[in-house]
Amino acid sequence: MFLIRATGRGAAEMLAALRTRLANAPEAERAVVRDELAKITELRLAKLLGGG
């Protein structure tokens, strides 16, 4: 599975991230996914609270 915060990122940037992350060990990728989920949650909360 590949999860990334897409807001503010172009297709080329997301593709580059995918290519880079393909080499991640499973544990490292899980850490990246947790970080991406946190960023997505922050964006959603900001929108919900009227800040974005």
N, C-alpha and C positions, 0 to 999 in steps of 0.2 A: 504494500500500500504506500502511496505517496501523498502526503498531506502538506500543503503549503498555504500560507496566507497570501491570497492573490491580490488583495486590495493594494493599489499603488504600485503594482509590479506589472511589467510588460511580459509578453509571451517569451521574448528572448531571455529575459532574466529568469523566468520560471524554468525554461528549458535548461539553462546553464546550471541552475540549482539542482535540477533532477539529475543531470549528468554527473555533477560533483557528488551528490548524495548516493548514487548507485554504488560507490565504492565503500560506503560506510558499513561497518560491522553492525549487526543487529542492535546491540546495546547502544552504540553511538546514534544510530538512526532513531531509536526510541527517545533518546534525549532531545534530538532535534524536533521530533514530532510533538513532544511535550511543550517545547518552547513555541512552536507554531500554534498549537492549540491555545496557549496562554495569550498570544498576540491576537488571535481570532476572538477570544473571549473578551479581551480588553476593548477591541473595536465594537463588538456587539453591545457591551455595556455602555460605552460612550454614546452610541446611537440611541439606545434605550433611554438614557438619562438626558438626551438632548445636546450632548456635547460633540456630536459628529454627524 
